[in-house]
């Protein structure tokens, strides 16, 4: 067994993604995206702690899925592989756009501007679905390559 720090990190990443691949985990995390704005808007550390706790436990609170038939499962498993491989592809640009929209939403929430905050959050969530589609396709290609090499 690999006991190096990188080996321990790889095992932790695998354990988290194995459970986060449950569609309930993926979809509840996605639906929770607007919650990030609550502590920024209210300027409440208590709200920040609650939201942070939810985002920390969400990827591991659900059981591993029985299979990878669900689109959300394939997207999460594809993201895991994508993070390992680190390709410079369209998904990298979409991920950057998701992040940029999220930053705009947080800044708008800080300024208590509901329309820009809402619009940027909606854009971030829509772009995240595009990213998931790219991750599901990445997973499919990776599985095909694995099957071909066996």
Buried (B, 14 or more C-beta within 10 A) or exposed (E): EEEEEEEEEEEEEEEBBBBBBBBBBBEBBBEEBBBBBBBBBEEEEEBBEBBBEBBEEBBBBBEBBEEBEBBBBBBBBBBBBBEEEEEEEEBBEBBEBBEBBBEBBBBBBEEEBEEBBBBBBBBBBEBBBBBBBBBBBBBBEBBEEEEEEE
